[in-house]
Amino acid sequence: MIKKEVVVIGGGPSGLAAAIEAAQRGAEVLVVDSNLKAGGQLFKQIHKFFGSSAHRSGTRGIDIGTELLEEAEKYGVEIWLNSVAIGLFQEKKIAVERGLDVEDKKLEIIEAEKIVIASGASENAVRFKGWTLPGVMGAGAAQTMINVNRVLPGERILMIGSGNVGLIVSYQLMQAGADVVALVEAAPKIGGYGVHASKITRAGVPIYTKHTVIEARGDKRVEEAVICELDEKWQPVAGTEKTLKVDTIAIAAGLKPLVELAVMHGCECIFDPLLGGWVPLHDKNMESTYPGIYVVGDIAGIEEANTALEEGKLAGIAIAEALDYISSEEAKKLKDETWERLKGLRMGPFGEKRMLAKEQLLAAAEAAKGSAEEHQIAASAGA
Amino acid sequence: MSLRVKEHVILGEDRADEMVEITVDGQKMKAKKGEMILAALLANGIIINRYTVKRKEPRGLFCGIGQCTDCAMVVDGKPNVRTCITPVKEGMVIETQHGTGKRGDKE
């Protein structure tokens, strides 16, 4: 068994931020990442981020990814690539499977003093007749193909969902040379920012609100999509069906936190649709209900890459403090600054809802901690 | 139309031009050195990676990041290789996977 001081599971924006923050203050940090290259989904984000300059706005995700990898290297963060954390069990032990599918894989067990789970999220699917046909895919999959692999998944695209992912990926598909035939949105209003929506409507792409896809047709691959209007109860309105000639249906229906590892180790979770479903409880240090295990980024509630970066920093600072690399005064100052930036990012109609959801989660974590302590007191009194 | 994105307004020109040869279901084709198997297949117009165990339905790219396993194929005799996260190599032999990819699981 290998022993490490700090292990970060997942080398996306939040995981790398946590690793850099802890490592630059002296901690020995290992990042395990399942991909051929760390950086998570940053390398497919070719658009500029929002926010103030303190949040690296105006910088493209790909450039942030490159900067993070440089910083990680500078501070001596060790990164294991092609390494999947397949299990997390007590006491803070991580099972890691190393190697590509074409290689003979090797299993390593690592024992860590502190663990940061930055496992991210998976795309939600939408089920409809024919949804398993080749050509139906996640919007993120389409984005990976064009921006990372530089190959189009198809030429004529129907996008499902008008949140920021649906809007941005539609635009990027056009930048890559595809024809985005239409975008459908089940809600009565466009979900994402107006600025992203106007980019695609200006290009002449129709956005059908109160619409959904009901069928994908084709012989062994998508050749047509059937869309229709929805009534107030989200039910298809008969007679409103339209058939579109498309070869690709991309689904942007939100993300779901990958909480399995946290659950395996007994971290308490709550269900909150605003945060993407089940999420582990965490305090203001991003520490879960299990001491020494931290959760950051999308696993702690679906948000943006910029909030993920700040959450990662919080965990990294808290870990440096817990391991006595920095004083509690210094840690407090750094954490307060980070929380200020996070507040700034959680403003506006989209951010505020998430801020509220996060505040409820923090309160629930406090309550859980309180009851655990009471439990302990009762137990020791009983003994 | 080639599905490769050669010119890009933000990413610029794709300068990767070193090619390798792979064999897919007995057919030789070119792939960019180091690119993902799935990407090479898409560029060559192949979008079916496998057929399911029971209903023998076609499956292809779905998540693109190794999470869903829909793009699994038999690579150099090894079944269940996620082609979206496995890079090509010169001389690689790739086959459409039927069922679990074991002998006897045929179309």
Interface residues (C-beta under 8 A of the other chain):
Chain A: S34 N35 L36 Q41 I46 R60 L100 D101 V102 S122 E123 T132 L133 P134 G135 V136 M137 G138 G140 A141 A142 T144 M145 I146 N147 N149 R150 V151 L152 P153 G154 E155 Q175 A176 G177 K220 R221
Chain B: M1 L3 R4 V5 K6 H8 V9 I10 L11 D14 E35 M36 L38 A39 L42 A43 I47 I48 N49 E57 P58 R59 G60 L61 F62 C63 G64 I65 G66 Q67 V75 D76 K78 N80 V81 R82 C84 I85 T86 P87
